[in-house]
Amino acid sequence: MDMDIHCCRATLSKQTCLFNTNIRFSKTLFTKPKTLFTPSSLSSHPHSRFQTHHLQLSHRDNPTKHTTLLKIESFHENDSVELFIQKLSNKASSPLQLLRDDGDWSKQQFWAVIRFLKRASRSGEILQVFHLWKDIEKSRINEFNYEKIIGLLSQEDLAEESVLALEEMKTQGLKPSLVIYNAVIHCFARKGEFDRALHFLNELKENNLIADTETYDGLIQSFGKFKMYDELDECVKKMESDGCLPDHITYNLLIQEFSRGGLLKRMERVCQTLLSKRMGFQSSTLVMMLEAYANFGIIEKMEKAYRRVLNSKTPLKDDLIRKLAKVYIENYKFSRLADLGLDLFSVTDRTDLVWCLLLLSHACLLSRKGLDSIVKEMEAENVPWNATMANTILLAYLKMKDFTRLRILMLELSTHHVRPDLVTVGILFDANRIGFNGTTALNIWRKTGFLDEAVEMNTDPLVLTAFGKGNFLRSCEERYSSLEPEAREKKIWTYQNLIDLVFKHRGGPNRVHGS
């Protein structure tokens, strides 16, 4: 990740992710590349007067050639830095020794080394390298360089190193900026060291600096991270008493933290405040509110939040989609599963999860016509089948006791290029218990060697949420969990192993062996 990371609040107001407590750098971290060949550098070369004169004429008379020359110079400089970093990539190499051997580095080389150390998880060496590099040229001891270094150290959660750099900066007669104090405060807060964080908040004020909303937002997020919600409320009160009024980012952040903590009343109270101030929700805030309502199964409020998210065209992660579907299933709102699938199709492609929702809706309603329509639609769009789709339909047929369709689909799995999984095996044995004859399918599985393969569960969890695990799967779990740990781990479990385990304890006939 590039080191010139910005956390501008103007940018945050547009983006959909959580408030970023990384430090905002007021200037670009990497300075403009220094060209290798300039008129002054050429003056030491033989015939330099002629070359310099020629170069100056070419710059003035032909701007295009001048631009091309600068591009070539920049290319060579970048190429040089790459070779430089290759040397440093050796695990035994020391950036400090390399700097001593080279005598000095350009700004581009120095920041390339810093960037390399960060990417190589060697951020602990950054401060030492900075110390040596800045002491070579005293003009490098300035607020700008310290701000970048402290910001980077804080971003890497190197709190003590950040403080060392801060104290050293003050001994140099430099005045730390608000950006620097924010970096240090947020670093300690992220680590849960709030006493240290508040110490530097007070020091910030003693230095006649005024904490801004970004200062407090970082603290609020960290209090939320550690579930210190009373302290979070106190932080907001302190923020307001200091004359720093919360803005829309602060309110969105509060809603997010209360949503994550499941504090719905506090979350809704802040929502009302935000709306009363005619401020808007960030898309990430809407998603977290939706998830909070889904976690508690509050279907009316969940649907209202869902409409807001849908209108914002914010994509939802599959895990959250499954949570919404689970709420609908638990409330017997099976038709809503299809609505959810169609809504998702309007903002994304028809993924396997979308087809799962469409099939589940009709499967839970035990609608043969509905299932057939979805299957035809899949065929029209050349959608490949998978275990989730097949097992959803098989479970519906099992629930309907439609053994004719159940048998046909069981025997057509290979035609659809579907490899059965543990759920499929469970469906067959559960069907056998209520009168189905699965001998043909079992013989095929035995002949093809499927029963001797390692057990897999490739069916989407939503399918089991809708239909339950069934007798066979529950028996597998009970028998397996009753074994000693050594017995569970001593071998790779095959379908045949599990079948033998279930029927051995059940004391009934093992249909796989035809007895």
C-alpha positions as CSV (number, residue, x, y, z in Angstrom):
1,M,0.0,0.0,0.0
2,D,1.3,3.4,-1.0
3,M,2.6,5.4,1.9
4,D,1.0,8.7,1.0
5,I,-2.3,7.7,2.5
6,H,-4.8,10.4,3.0
7,C,-7.8,10.4,5.3
8,C,-9.4,13.6,4.2
9,R,-12.9,14.0,5.6
10,A,-14.1,15.3,2.3
11,T,-13.2,12.0,0.8
12,L,-14.7,10.1,3.6
13,S,-18.1,11.8,3.1
14,K,-18.2,10.2,-0.3
15,Q,-16.9,6.7,0.3
16,T,-18.9,3.8,1.7
17,C,-16.3,2.2,4.0
18,L,-15.9,2.8,7.7
19,F,-14.2,6.0,8.9
20,N,-10.5,5.5,8.4
21,T,-8.3,6.4,11.4
22,N,-5.2,6.5,9.3
23,I,-3.4,9.8,9.5
24,R,-4.1,12.5,7.0
25,F,-1.0,13.9,5.5
26,S,-1.3,17.4,4.3
27,K,1.2,17.0,1.6
28,T,2.2,14.2,-0.8
29,L,4.7,11.9,0.8
30,F,7.0,11.3,-2.2
31,T,8.8,14.2,-3.6
32,K,9.0,14.8,-7.3
33,P,11.7,12.5,-8.9
34,K,15.1,14.2,-9.2
35,T,16.4,13.9,-12.7
36,L,19.8,12.3,-13.2
37,F,21.1,14.6,-15.9
38,T,20.9,18.4,-15.6
39,P,22.9,21.2,-17.0
40,S,24.7,21.6,-13.7
41,S,25.6,17.9,-13.5
42,L,26.9,18.0,-17.0
43,S,29.3,20.9,-16.2
44,S,31.8,18.5,-14.6
45,H,31.9,16.3,-17.7
46,P,34.5,16.9,-20.5
47,H,33.1,19.3,-23.1
48,S,30.5,20.3,-20.6
49,R,30.3,23.9,-21.9
50,F,29.3,22.7,-25.3
51,Q,26.8,20.1,-23.9
52,T,25.2,22.6,-21.5
53,H,24.8,25.2,-24.3
54,H,23.4,22.6,-26.6
55,L,21.0,21.4,-23.9
56,Q,19.8,24.9,-23.1
57,L,19.2,25.6,-26.8
58,S,17.3,22.4,-27.3
59,H,15.1,23.2,-24.3
60,R,14.2,26.6,-25.6
61,D,13.9,25.7,-29.3
62,N,12.2,22.4,-29.0
63,P,9.9,21.8,-26.0
64,T,8.9,18.4,-27.3
65,K,12.5,17.1,-27.2
66,H,12.9,18.6,-23.7
67,T,9.8,16.7,-22.5
68,T,11.1,13.5,-24.1
69,L,14.5,14.0,-22.4
70,L,12.8,14.5,-19.0
71,K,10.9,11.3,-19.5
72,I,14.1,9.4,-20.4
73,E,15.8,10.8,-17.3
74,S,12.9,9.9,-15.1
75,F,12.9,6.4,-16.5
76,H,16.6,5.9,-15.8
77,E,16.1,7.3,-12.2
78,N,13.2,4.8,-11.6
79,D,15.3,2.0,-13.0
80,S,18.1,3.0,-10.7
81,V,15.8,2.9,-7.7
82,E,14.6,-0.6,-8.7
83,L,18.1,-1.9,-8.7
84,F,18.7,-0.2,-5.4
85,I,15.7,-1.9,-3.9
86,Q,16.8,-5.3,-5.3
87,K,20.0,-4.9,-3.3
88,L,18.0,-4.2,-0.2
89,S,15.7,-7.2,-0.7
90,N,18.4,-9.5,0.4
91,K,17.3,-10.7,3.9
92,A,20.8,-10.2,5.3
93,S,21.0,-6.6,4.0
94,S,20.9,-3.7,6.3
95,P,19.4,-0.4,5.1
96,L,21.6,1.5,7.7
97,Q,24.8,-0.1,6.4
98,L,23.7,0.5,2.8
99,L,23.2,4.2,3.5
100,R,26.6,4.4,5.2
101,D,28.2,2.7,2.2
102,D,26.4,5.0,-0.3
103,G,27.2,8.1,1.7
104,D,23.7,9.6,1.1
105,W,20.4,9.0,-0.7
106,S,18.2,11.2,-2.7
107,K,14.7,11.8,-1.5
108,Q,13.3,9.3,-4.0
109,Q,15.8,6.7,-2.8
110,F,15.0,7.3,0.8
111,W,11.3,7.1,0.5
112,A,11.6,4.1,-1.7
113,V,13.5,2.4,1.1
114,I,10.8,3.4,3.6
115,R,8.2,2.1,1.3
116,F,10.1,-1.2,0.9
117,L,10.5,-1.6,4.7
118,K,6.8,-1.1,5.2
119,R,5.9,-3.6,2.6
120,A,8.5,-6.1,3.9
121,S,7.0,-5.9,7.4
122,R,10.2,-4.2,8.6
123,S,8.6,-1.0,9.8
124,G,10.5,-1.2,13.1
125,E,13.7,-0.1,11.1
126,I,12.1,3.0,9.7
127,L,12.9,5.4,12.5
128,Q,16.6,4.4,12.6
129,V,17.0,4.9,8.9
130,F,15.3,8.3,9.1
131,H,17.6,9.4,11.9
132,L,20.7,8.6,9.9
133,W,19.4,10.1,6.6
134,K,18.2,13.4,8.2
135,D,21.5,13.9,10.1
136,I,23.4,13.8,6.8
137,E,21.7,16.9,5.6
138,K,20.3,19.2,8.4
139,S,17.7,20.8,6.1
140,R,15.9,17.5,6.2
141,I,15.1,18.2,9.9
142,N,11.7,19.8,9.2
143,E,8.0,19.6,10.2
144,F,7.1,18.0,6.8
145,N,9.4,15.0,7.1
146,Y,8.6,14.4,10.8
147,E,4.9,14.6,10.0
148,K,5.2,11.9,7.3
149,I,7.4,9.6,9.4
150,I,5.2,9.9,12.6
151,G,2.1,9.4,10.5
152,L,3.6,6.2,9.0
153,L,4.8,4.9,12.3
154,S,1.4,5.5,13.8
155,Q,-0.3,3.9,10.9
156,E,1.8,0.8,11.5
157,D,0.7,0.9,15.2
158,L,4.3,1.6,16.4
159,A,3.1,3.9,19.2
160,E,6.4,4.1,21.2
161,E,8.4,4.9,18.1
162,S,5.9,7.6,17.2
163,V,6.3,9.2,20.6
164,L,10.1,9.0,20.3
165,A,9.9,10.9,17.0
166,L,7.5,13.4,18.5
167,E,9.8,14.1,21.5
168,E,12.8,14.3,19.2
169,M,11.0,16.8,17.0
170,K,10.3,19.0,20.0
171,T,13.9,18.9,21.0
172,Q,14.8,20.2,17.5
173,G,12.7,23.3,18.2
174,L,9.9,22.1,15.8
175,K,6.3,22.5,16.6
176,P,4.1,19.3,16.1
177,S,1.1,19.9,14.0
178,L,-2.5,18.8,14.7
179,V,-2.0,16.1,12.1
180,I,0.9,14.6,14.1
181,Y,-1.0,14.7,17.4
182,N,-4.0,13.0,15.7
183,A,-1.7,10.3,14.4
184,V,-0.3,9.6,17.9
185,I,-3.7,9.8,19.6
186,H,-5.3,7.4,17.2
187,C,-2.4,5.0,17.4
188,F,-2.7,4.6,21.1
189,A,-6.5,4.5,20.9
190,R,-6.4,1.7,18.3
191,K,-4.3,-0.3,20.8
192,G,-6.7,0.3,23.6
193,E,-4.3,2.5,25.5
194,F,-6.8,5.3,26.1
195,D,-4.9,6.9,29.1
196,R,-2.0,7.6,26.7
197,A,-4.3,8.7,24.0
198,L,-6.0,11.2,26.3
199,H,-2.6,12.4,27.6
200,F,-1.6,13.5,24.1
201,L,-5.1,15.0,23.6
202,N,-4.4,17.2,26.6
203,E,-0.9,18.0,25.4
204,L,-2.3,19.0,22.1
205,K,-4.5,21.6,23.9
206,E,-1.6,22.8,26.0
207,N,0.3,23.5,22.8
208,N,-2.5,25.9,21.7
209,L,-3.8,23.5,19.1
210,I,-7.5,22.8,18.7
211,A,-8.8,19.3,18.4
212,D,-11.0,18.8,15.4
213,T,-13.7,16.3,14.5
214,E,-11.1,13.9,13.1
215,T,-9.4,13.9,16.5
216,Y,-12.5,12.8,18.2
217,D,-13.8,10.5,15.5
218,G,-10.7,8.3,15.8
219,L,-11.3,8.0,19.6
220,I,-15.0,7.2,19.0
221,Q,-14.2,4.4,16.6
222,S,-11.6,2.9,19.0
223,F,-14.0,3.1,22.0
224,G,-16.5,1.3,19.8
225,K,-13.9,-1.3,18.8
226,F,-13.3,-2.2,22.5
227,K,-17.1,-2.0,23.2
228,M,-16.6,0.9,25.7
229,Y,-19.9,2.5,24.9
230,D,-20.2,4.6,28.1
231,E,-16.8,6.0,27.4
232,L,-17.8,6.6,23.8
233,D,-20.8,8.7,25.0
234,E,-18.5,10.7,27.4
235,C,-16.1,11.3,24.4
236,V,-19.0,12.8,22.4
237,K,-20.0,15.0,25.4
238,K,-16.4,16.2,25.8
239,M,-16.2,16.9,22.1
240,E,-19.3,19.1,22.2
241,S,-18.1,20.8,25.5
242,D,-14.8,21.7,23.8
243,G,-16.8,23.5,21.1
244,C,-16.2,20.8,18.4
245,L,-19.6,20.0,17.0
246,P,-20.1,16.5,15.5
247,D,-20.6,16.6,11.7
248,H,-22.2,14.0,9.4
249,I,-19.2,11.8,9.5
250,T,-19.2,11.7,13.3
251,Y,-22.9,10.8,13.4
252,N,-22.5,8.1,10.8
253,L,-19.6,6.7,12.8
254,L,-21.7,6.7,16.0
255,I,-24.5,4.8,14.2
256,Q,-22.0,2.3,12.8
257,E,-20.5,1.6,16.2
258,F,-23.9,1.3,18.0
259,S,-25.1,-1.0,15.1
260,R,-22.0,-3.2,15.5
261,G,-22.6,-3.4,19.2
262,G,-26.3,-4.3,18.8
263,L,-27.4,-1.1,20.7
264,L,-30.4,-0.5,18.6
265,K,-32.0,2.3,20.8
266,R,-28.8,4.3,20.8
267,M,-28.4,3.7,17.1
268,E,-31.9,4.9,16.3
269,R,-31.5,7.9,18.6
270,V,-28.4,9.0,16.6
271,C,-30.3,8.3,13.4
272,Q,-33.0,10.8,14.4
273,T,-30.4,13.4,15.3
274,L,-28.7,13.0,12.0
275,L,-32.0,13.3,10.1
276,S,-33.1,16.3,12.1
277,K,-29.9,18.1,11.1
278,R,-30.7,17.2,7.5
279,M,-27.5,15.2,7.2
280,G,-27.2,12.1,5.0
281,F,-26.4,8.4,5.7
282,Q,-23.2,6.9,4.3
283,S,-23.9,3.7,2.4
284,S,-21.7,1.8,4.8
285,T,-23.9,3.1,7.7
286,L,-27.1,1.9,6.0
287,V,-25.5,-1.6,5.5
288,M,-24.6,-1.8,9.2
289,M,-28.1,-0.7,10.3
290,L,-29.5,-3.4,8.0
291,E,-27.3,-6.1,9.5
292,A,-28.2,-5.0,13.0
293,Y,-31.9,-5.4,12.4
294,A,-31.2,-8.8,10.6
295,N,-29.2,-10.0,13.6
296,F,-32.2,-9.4,15.9
297,G,-34.7,-10.6,13.3
298,I,-36.8,-7.4,13.4
299,I,-38.3,-7.9,10.0
300,E,-40.2,-4.6,9.5
301,K,-37.3,-2.4,10.4
302,M,-35.0,-4.8,8.5
303,E,-37.0,-4.3,5.3
304,K,-37.1,-0.5,5.7
305,A,-33.3,-0.5,6.0
306,Y,-33.0,-2.9,3.1
307,R,-35.0,-0.5,0.8
308,R,-32.6,2.3,1.7
309,V,-29.6,0.2,0.9
310,L,-31.2,-1.0,-2.3
311,N,-32.0,2.6,-3.4
312,S,-28.3,3.5,-2.7
313,K,-27.3,0.7,-5.1
314,T,-24.8,-0.5,-2.5
315,P,-23.7,-4.1,-3.1
316,L,-24.3,-6.5,-0.2
317,K,-21.9,-9.3,0.9
318,D,-23.1,-12.8,0.6
319,D,-23.1,-13.4,4.4
320,L,-25.4,-10.5,4.9
321,I,-27.7,-11.7,2.1
322,R,-27.9,-15.0,3.9
323,K,-28.8,-13.3,7.1
324,L,-31.7,-11.5,5.4
325,A,-32.9,-14.7,3.8
326,K,-32.7,-16.5,7.2
327,V,-35.0,-13.9,8.7
328,Y,-37.5,-14.4,5.9
329,I,-37.3,-18.2,6.3
330,E,-37.8,-18.1,10.1
331,N,-40.8,-15.9,9.6
332,Y,-42.2,-18.1,6.8
333,K,-41.9,-15.3,4.3
334,F,-40.8,-17.6,1.5
335,S,-42.0,-15.5,-1.4
336,R,-39.7,-12.7,-0.1
337,L,-36.7,-15.0,-0.9
338,A,-37.6,-14.6,-4.6
339,D,-38.0,-10.9,-4.2
340,L,-34.6,-10.7,-2.6
341,G,-33.1,-12.7,-5.4
342,L,-34.7,-10.5,-8.1
343,D,-33.6,-7.3,-6.2
344,L,-30.0,-8.6,-6.2
345,F,-30.2,-9.4,-9.8
346,S,-31.0,-5.7,-10.5
347,V,-27.7,-4.6,-9.0
348,T,-25.4,-7.6,-9.7
349,D,-25.1,-10.7,-11.9
350,R,-27.2,-13.8,-11.3
351,T,-24.7,-15.5,-9.0
352,D,-25.2,-19.0,-7.5
353,L,-26.6,-17.3,-4.4
354,V,-29.3,-15.5,-6.5
355,W,-30.3,-18.8,-8.1
356,C,-30.3,-20.4,-4.7
357,L,-32.8,-17.8,-3.4
358,L,-35.0,-18.2,-6.4
359,L,-35.1,-22.0,-6.1
360,L,-35.5,-21.9,-2.3
361,S,-38.5,-19.6,-2.6
362,H,-40.5,-22.1,-4.7
363,A,-39.0,-25.1,-2.9
364,C,-40.2,-23.9,0.5
365,L,-43.6,-23.2,-1.0
366,L,-43.5,-26.8,-2.4
367,S,-44.4,-25.4,-5.8
368,R,-43.5,-27.9,-8.6
369,K,-44.5,-25.3,-11.2
370,G,-42.3,-22.6,-9.6
371,L,-39.3,-25.0,-9.5
372,D,-39.8,-26.0,-13.1
373,S,-40.0,-22.4,-14.2
374,I,-36.7,-21.6,-12.5
375,V,-35.0,-24.7,-14.0
376,K,-36.2,-23.7,-17.5
377,E,-34.8,-20.2,-16.9
378,M,-31.5,-21.7,-15.8
379,E,-31.4,-23.8,-18.9
380,A,-32.2,-20.8,-21.1
381,E,-29.3,-18.9,-19.6
382,N,-26.9,-21.9,-19.7
383,V,-26.4,-21.8,-16.0
384,P,-24.4,-24.8,-14.8
385,W,-25.9,-26.8,-12.0
386,N,-24.2,-27.4,-8.6
387,A,-24.9,-29.3,-5.4
388,T,-26.9,-26.5,-3.9
389,M,-29.3,-26.3,-6.8
390,A,-29.8,-30.0,-7.1
391,N,-30.2,-30.6,-3.3
392,T,-32.7,-27.7,-3.0
393,I,-34.9,-29.4,-5.6
394,L,-34.4,-32.9,-4.1
395,L,-35.4,-31.7,-0.7
396,A,-38.6,-30.2,-2.1
397,Y,-39.5,-33.5,-3.7
398,L,-38.7,-35.3,-0.5
399,K,-40.9,-32.9,1.4
400,M,-43.7,-33.5,-1.1
401,K,-43.0,-37.3,-1.1
402,D,-42.8,-37.1,-4.8
403,F,-40.6,-40.2,-5.2
404,T,-41.0,-40.3,-9.0
405,R,-39.3,-36.9,-9.5
406,L,-36.9,-37.6,-6.7
407,R,-35.7,-40.8,-8.4
408,I,-35.4,-39.2,-11.8
409,L,-33.3,-36.3,-10.5
410,M,-31.1,-38.6,-8.4
411,L,-30.3,-40.6,-11.5
412,E,-29.8,-37.5,-13.7
413,L,-27.2,-35.8,-11.4
414,S,-24.3,-36.9,-13.5
415,T,-26.1,-35.6,-16.6
416,H,-26.2,-32.2,-14.9
417,H,-22.5,-32.6,-14.0
418,V,-23.4,-32.4,-10.3
419,R,-21.2,-34.3,-7.8
420,P,-23.3,-35.5,-4.8
421,D,-22.3,-34.3,-1.4
422,L,-23.2,-35.3,2.2
423,V,-26.5,-33.5,1.9
424,T,-27.4,-35.5,-1.2
425,V,-26.5,-38.8,0.6
426,G,-28.6,-37.6,3.6
427,I,-31.6,-36.9,1.3
428,L,-31.4,-40.5,-0.1
429,F,-31.3,-42.2,3.3
430,D,-34.0,-39.9,4.7
431,A,-36.2,-40.9,1.7
432,N,-35.4,-44.5,2.3
433,R,-36.8,-44.3,5.8
434,I,-40.3,-43.2,4.5
435,G,-40.6,-45.7,1.7
436,F,-38.3,-44.6,-1.1
437,N,-36.2,-47.3,-2.9
438,G,-32.8,-45.8,-3.4
439,T,-31.0,-49.0,-4.3
440,T,-30.3,-48.0,-7.9
441,A,-28.7,-44.7,-6.9
442,L,-26.7,-46.4,-4.2
443,N,-25.4,-49.0,-6.6
444,I,-24.3,-46.3,-9.1
445,W,-22.5,-44.5,-6.3
446,R,-20.8,-47.7,-5.2
447,K,-19.7,-48.7,-8.8
448,T,-18.3,-45.2,-9.5
449,G,-16.3,-45.2,-6.3
450,F,-18.2,-42.1,-5.0
451,L,-18.8,-43.7,-1.6
452,D,-15.1,-44.2,-1.0
453,E,-14.3,-40.5,-1.6
454,A,-13.7,-38.0,1.2
455,V,-16.8,-36.4,2.6
456,E,-17.7,-32.9,1.3
457,M,-20.4,-30.4,2.1
458,N,-20.9,-28.2,-0.9
459,T,-24.5,-27.2,-0.3
460,D,-25.2,-23.6,0.7
461,P,-26.0,-23.3,4.4
462,L,-29.3,-21.5,3.5
463,V,-30.7,-24.8,2.2
464,L,-30.3,-26.5,5.5
465,T,-31.6,-23.4,7.3
466,A,-34.8,-23.8,5.2
467,F,-35.2,-27.6,5.4
468,G,-33.3,-28.6,8.4
469,K,-30.5,-31.2,8.5
470,G,-32.7,-34.3,8.3
471,N,-32.4,-37.5,10.3
472,F,-29.3,-38.8,8.6
473,L,-27.2,-35.7,8.9
474,R,-28.2,-35.3,12.6
475,S,-27.2,-38.9,13.2
476,C,-23.9,-38.3,11.5
477,E,-23.2,-35.3,13.8
478,E,-24.2,-37.2,17.0
479,R,-22.2,-40.3,16.2
480,Y,-19.1,-38.4,15.1
481,S,-19.2,-36.1,18.1
482,S,-19.4,-39.1,20.4
483,L,-16.1,-40.4,19.2
484,E,-12.8,-39.8,21.0
485,P,-10.7,-37.0,19.4
486,E,-8.1,-39.5,18.3
487,A,-10.7,-41.6,16.5
488,R,-12.0,-38.6,14.6
489,E,-8.6,-37.4,13.4
490,K,-6.9,-40.8,12.7
491,K,-8.3,-41.0,9.2
492,I,-9.9,-39.2,6.3
493,W,-13.6,-39.8,6.6
494,T,-15.4,-41.2,3.5
495,Y,-19.1,-41.4,2.8
496,Q,-19.0,-45.1,3.5
497,N,-17.3,-44.5,6.9
498,L,-20.1,-42.2,8.0
499,I,-22.8,-44.5,6.7
500,D,-21.3,-47.4,8.6
501,L,-21.0,-45.3,11.7
502,V,-24.6,-44.3,11.6
503,F,-26.1,-47.7,10.9
504,K,-23.7,-49.4,13.4
505,H,-25.2,-47.4,16.2
506,R,-28.7,-47.3,14.9
507,G,-28.8,-51.1,14.7
508,G,-30.9,-51.1,11.6
509,P,-30.2,-52.4,8.1
510,N,-27.4,-50.8,6.1
511,R,-29.1,-50.2,2.8
512,V,-25.7,-49.5,1.1
513,H,-24.7,-53.1,1.6
514,G,-28.0,-54.3,0.4
515,S,-28.9,-56.1,3.6
